[in-house]
Amino acid sequence: MRKGKFIGIRRLLLFTACFSALFFMCGAKIKVSSTYPDASQRNARKEGSQTKETLLKEEEEREVQKAEENDIIEPSDDVEEEDWTYRKLMEQEDVSSDDYENIAQEQIAPVVLPEIIEDNGSSLFLVGDSRTVYGYMDTNDERANWLAACGSSYPYFMEHYVPILDHSNLRGAKIVILYGINDVSYYGKDAAAMNWLSFYQTKAQDWIAAGATVYVCSVPGFDYAGLDNGTVCTPADIARMNQAVAEYNALMESSLPSNIGYIRLHYSTPNPLRDGVHYSVAEDRVFYEGIIDYFEKR
């Protein structure tokens, strides 16, 4: 009996490790190590370096002046095109969708917003986790209000977003909940379903009484092929995760109160996930613009 229990604990720890590796991809900090000389080293080098720096500066100024006279100044060939696009993102300049998709994933990660709270004066609220943060960044659709945070799940939603919605004008509002992927990973499918079903049976009913309609979206799964090669997860791990997600979806759809709407999301593009977890730009536009278009017509 003890042996079986020990094996179960080992599987739980491995499962948790896999999910932790997947779901803290958003808003990651980049560490940069630098080495600075101490005061004595700086003083020893100062006199010699000043003369060298002066000569180099004068040489650069002469080269620039010569280039200006001949009107040949161009961006350096040493800078790759992706770097120029990345710079535009960092400076918040306009970036085309083609440019955005061509940026390497390690370059996108530092500029992903950790959270988005945007009130566009719409009657439609889209509320979710990092997948919805990406959806906002990929669509920039101002026809909806957006509430989403990377790595968030049910407790964060209850603490941060429920108060915002409680103080909003809910008469005629449409509230679409896009949570679930983190909840299944953090708490398991059964606990995740229990948390959200409790919400839909209580607080969501208050919103409905105030004149809102509430919808929950199904949770699309993972894709091993899109994961980083350094992931600790195996294809078998991803299969188990997807099975847990499928069972969570089935629990939610079969147990929701009859006055809660259910939206089934299915992948429809050739490569729907950019990193094995988050939707591609094309899939984001299908999902989020599709949801917004649907409610605009109602």
Protein Blocks (a to p, Z undefined) as FASTA:
>chain_A
ZZmmmmmmmmmmmmmmmmmmmmmmgopacddddddddfklmmmmmmmmmmmmmmmmmmmm
mmmmmmmmnopaccdfklcfklmmmmmmmnopacdfklmmmpcfklmmmmpcfbdcddeh
iabdcdddfklmmmmmmnopakbccdddehiafklmmmmmmmmmmmpcfehpacddfehj
lmmmmnojklmmmmmmmmmmmmmmmmmmnopacdddddddddfklpcfkbcbdfklmmmm
mmmmmmmmmmmmmmgcfkbccdddddfbfblcfnopaccfklmmmmmmmmmmmmmmZZ
